[in-house]
């Protein structure tokens, strides 16, 4: 089995990237998929949000890039059945500087994953909020990119740069890379601006934008402080239900891609 690898990326911070990575991974595991989440953000929020204590991060994503570790031996089991995480450690903070002079610097993550994903069906990569060498490693290793986009002013600012980067990676390093989908996050139905931004994003990306929209939700914001994904912390809150729906929509889209390849 070859795992499907998806990078979750946006160079802007505060767009719900890590929240999407954690809750989408959990939702996929909940429907029976075996999932690995790679925490490639030096802040390590995905690891913390899944309850991985810092003392249980002896092998981390830094070791995938520099230590010769493979994803399967670095993965830590979470409290969510079917979900493993390769945690981030403090060492990742300096990785961009170290990568500048490293041999095969763009391909470190790809080489760590290639042939080393065992029986995992999905590998999700939570990228840092920047277009850095670490993010470049994720884009080169991935089959597709999922872009979380907040329904707020400036949402589309800088997005053209991300799209250009993806196209450049595709043409130079990874011909199979595609934008798997765009996820609208932080939607506030009381705010007319949210609807306007959603319409602008759909006009820009067309069918790449998921129908499912992730609303602003206090329970989703609270969950990481308990070391739990939102759908475990409160499965019935609107945010959790939206992520469950997003996972269903994503799998449907994935089946469509597989059918097109087989045709």
N, C-alpha and C positions, 0 to 999 in steps of 0.2 A: 504494500500500500504506500502511495506517495501522498503526504499531507498537502493540503491546500494552504498556502501561506498568504496571509493578508496583513499588510501594514496599515495601522490606523494613524493617520498623519494629518497635521495642520501646523504650519509654522507659527500660528498665533496661539498664545496661551489662553486659558480660561474659556475654551470652547466646548468643554465636556468630553475631551479626547480620552482621558483615563477612565472616566465614569463609563463611557461607551465601551471601551476595551474590556473592563471588568465585568460589566453587566451583560454584554453580548456574549462573552466567553462563558459566563455562568448559564445564560439562557440556552446556549448550544449544548452545554453539558447536561442541562435539565431534560433535553429531548433525546438524550442517549448518545450524543457525539463525544468522542474522546478528544479533549481540547488541551492545548498547551498555550499559555500566555507568556510571552517574553517581555519582561519589563526593561525597556531600553531607555527609559527616562531617568537621568541621574537623580531626580528627586525621589524616585522609588515609591511613588504614591500607589501604583497598582499593587505592589507587593504588600504595602501596609494595609491597603483596602481589602486584601484577601487574608489578612490576619497572620502574615508571615513575619515573625519576630526577627529583629536584626541579627540576633545570635544564630539564627537558622539560615544565614545567607553565606555560608562558608564558600560555596561555589556560586558565582553570580554571572550576570551577563558580561561583566568585565572579562571573566575567564573565557567566555565564548570568543571575544575579540582578541585576547592576548595570551590566554593561558593554555590553549589547546584543548579546552573542555568541549564536549559535545552537548547538544541540547538535552538529550535523553539522560545523561548522567548529572546534568546540572538542575534538572527539573525537580521541584519540591511539590509534594501532594498537598492540596488545600483541603479545607473542610467541605468543599463542594464535591460530591462524587463525580468522577470523570474529568475533573479539572486540575491541572498541574500548572505551576508557574516557575519560570526561571527568574529569580528575583534580581533586583538591582542592589548594588552596594555603593558605599561612599567612593570607592575607587573609580567608578564610572565617571565621576565629575571631571577628571583630568583626561579622559579617554580621547577627546577630540584633539587635544594637543599632542598626545602620544601617537595618534593615527597619522599625523602629518608626515612623519618620517618613517612610518612602518611599511614594510614590504607588503605588496598586494593590499594596500590599505582599504580599498573600496570593497574588497571581496571577503573580508574576514568573517562576517556573519553568514554569508552564503556558504562558505566552505565549512563552517561549523554545523550548518543545518543539512547540507547535502548528504543524503543517505543516512542521516542520523536522527530521523524523526519517528523511528519505530512504528508503532501502530496508531499513532495520533492521526486523527482525520483533519483537524484544523489547527493551525498555528497562527495565533494573532500576535502582532508586534505592536506594543505601545511605544510610539516614537517620542522623542523629546520635542518641545515646542520651538523648533528652529530647523532651518535647512542646513544642517551640519554634516560632518563626515559620518557621524553616527546614524543620522537619518538616511544618508546616502547608502550606507550599508544595508539598512532595512529595505529600501526601495529596490536595491539590486538583488536581495534575497527573496523578495516577495513575488507572488503571482499577480496580486492585485492590491489596490490602495483603496481604503475606505476613508472618506474625508468627513469628519464631524464639523458642522458649520452652525454657529450660534445665530439665532433669529434676533440680531441686534444691529445697531448702526455700526458701520465699518466691516460688516460680515464679509463682503466681497473684496474689501481692500487687501491687497497682497495675495489674493487667491490666484490671480493670473500668474504670479511668480511660482506658486506651487505647481500649477498646471504646466508651466514651461519646464520646470525641473523634472516633473514626471515624464514629459515628452523627450527631454534631453537624455534621461536615464534609459528610456525605452530605445532611443535611436543609437545610443553609444554602448550601453552595458547589458540591457535586459530587454530584448525584443518582445517578450511575452507580457510585459507589464501593462496593466490596464487600470483605469479608475473603475473599481468594482461598484462603487456607489457613493452618494453624498447623503449624509444623515443630518437633518435639521434638528438642532438641539435648543434647549432653553426657550422654548416657545411659550409665550404668555398670551392667552386668548383675550385678556382684558386690554391688551396693548395693540393698537392698530398697526404700529410699526412692525410687529412680529409677522403679521399677515403680509405686509408690503414686502418685507425682506424675503419671506418664503416664496412669494410670487416672482421676485427678481431672481432668486436662485434657480427656480424652476425654468424661468425663461433662459437663463444662462446655460444650465446643464441638461435641460430636457428630461428624458426618461431615466437618466442616471440618478436622479433624486428619488429617494425612497418615499413611498406614500406615507409610511409611518413617521410621525413627528414626535420628538421627545419633549414633553412639557417641563417647565420649571416645577420643581417639586421638593418640598422641604425634607421629606423622608429619604429621598435619594441623596440629598446633601448630608444628612445625618449618618447614613449607613457606614461610610469609611471610618468614622471615629470609633465604631464598634468592631472594626476589622471584618466587616461583612459586606458582600455585594448587596445592593438595594433589594434584589428579588429574593434574597434570603432574609434580610432584615424586615421587610414588609412587602410580601409578594403582591398584596392587593392594592397598594397605592398606585396612583395613575402613572408615575414614572416607571415603576416595575412592570406594569402591564404593557406599557409602550415598548420597553426593551424586549419583552417576550414576543410581542407582535413583530418587532424589527427582526428578531432571529428567524421567525417563520418566513417573513418576506425575503430575507437574505437567502435562506435555504432554497426557496422557490426560484430565486434568481440564479443561484448556483446550479440548480437542476437544469434550468434553461441553457446556461452556458455549456454544461456537459452534453446536453442533447445536440446543441449546435456543433460542438466539436466532433460528435459521433456521426453526425449527418454527412 
